Amino acid sequence: MHKYILRFLFLSLFVSCIKQEPKVNTYTILDEKDRAKLRDEIIDDRFNNLLPKLMDAAAIDMWVVISREYNEDPVMKTMLPSVWLNARRRTILVFYRDKARNTIEKLAVARYDVGENIKSAWNKEKEPNQWNALNRLIEERNPDKIGLNISTHFALADGLVKTDHDAFFESLSIKNRKKIVSAEKLAIGWIETRTAKEMKLYKELVLITHTIIDEAFSNKVIVPGETTTEDVVWWMRQKVTALGLQTWFHPTIDIQRSKEPLKSHIYSFTKARKENVILPGDLLHCDFGISYIGLNTDCQQHAYVLGKEETEVPSFLAAAFKKGNRLQDILTTTMQTGKTGNEILLASLNQAKKEGLKPAIYSHPLGNFGHSAGTTIGMWDSQGGVPVKGDYPLHNNTVYAIELNVTVALKEWKKDIRIMLEEAGSFGEGKHEYVNKRQEEIKPIKIKY
């Protein structure tokens, strides 16, 4: 009898301990059908609630987006429904905003409806010439301005190819030719602005990114003296593929160690060694990003391979890492609505230098593309400011890769090291916050000796 009581008490204690364990972050990756449903919901929300506001802000009442199959305008790629992986033949989208009536028409001068939102407005049997059909729509609506995706400096807003531009221009009346304007501001606004639905998805996506990095920087993957940096890179690629996701750039893993001098900034970004065997005492760094349902992440974190006698990351490396966090704080508190990227960059660098840091800042917009549309806050080889792209102002409801590094002198290693960090941060209502936290401590990789 006593043994059954003891078993019951042990089981009760075991269950109690399980209930008291902290919850581990988990994520859900949708199957293809549910991904398609979510993508279409997001696009529907953007067309009906976001686009009218963007067109009003850009003072453009007609936006014409033209692409041919397999040569799509980057903007059009973000507008296609889940079952359209590419444009079909020549696809022409027309968005007409009647601000007085508070209406927006979404039309396609194409043989097909483009999803549920954009209705076909071309009967080829009645009007064989596609350009004539487009002109009929323009003449009937008589817009004040016709926006085209033409931009000298912003590649993502410059998706109209010369052939389609010339054919469209030649088909227009002289009166309507004079109405053509660049839709640069509108195109950038469309690509850079994140909705509430997208931000909910973004949190999940960044969590997935962090979780993959956590596993890559662990003794499940790394065996010191055997595993190379390229082994970890390809493990990450394979992990992403196994999860049914994609990488938007090939990841990198690099090493800083006590007996090797720190390479120059230019060398590190252009000619860094591609493969190295990982050893105890190595400071590891990754650069990694994934794509999921039209959004992208970009993340850089650090890990340290514990030596045989070590139980934690050396205090001098932990202190160096905190300087990287401090530079993040300086940058993100300097980010204010309406400030240009160049203003944010220079103010942040000046403050960091006043505090005795050796900073470099090269943060970029993040969203539908890894290097997305928006303001540029420095480049690794342009620390004095970036012409034009850096003069664009910071807007609310945007996401940025907070990317930077700080060089720290380590007397223990008798050399400098570079703490390189990158984390997705959202900017809205005049303030910054990380999409899913940031790394605040170097990850220790514990080895079984």
Buried (B, 14 or more C-beta within 10 A) or exposed (E): EEEEEEEEEEEEEEEEEEEEEEEEEEBEBBEEEEBBEBBBEBBBBBBEEBBBEBBBEBEBBBBBBBBBEEEBBBBBBBBBBBEBEBBBEBBBBBBBBEEEEEEBBBBBBBBBBBBEBBBBBBEEEEBEEBBEBBBBBBEEBEBEBBBBBBBEEBEBBBBBBEEBBEEBEEBBEEEBEEBBBBBBBBBBBBBBBBBEBBBEBBBBBBBBBBBBBBEBBBBEBBEBEEBBBBBBBEBBBEBBEEBEBEBBBEBBBBBBBEEEEBBEBEEBEEEEEEEBBBEBBBBBBBBBBBBBBBBBBBBBBBBBBBBEEBEEBBEBBEEBBBBBBBBBBBBBEBBBBEBBBBBBBBBBBEBBEEEEBBBBBBBBBBBBBBBBBBBBBBBBEBBEBBEEBBBBBBBBBBBBBBBBBBBBEBEEBEBBBBBBBBBBBBBBEEEBEBBBEBBEEBBBBEBEE
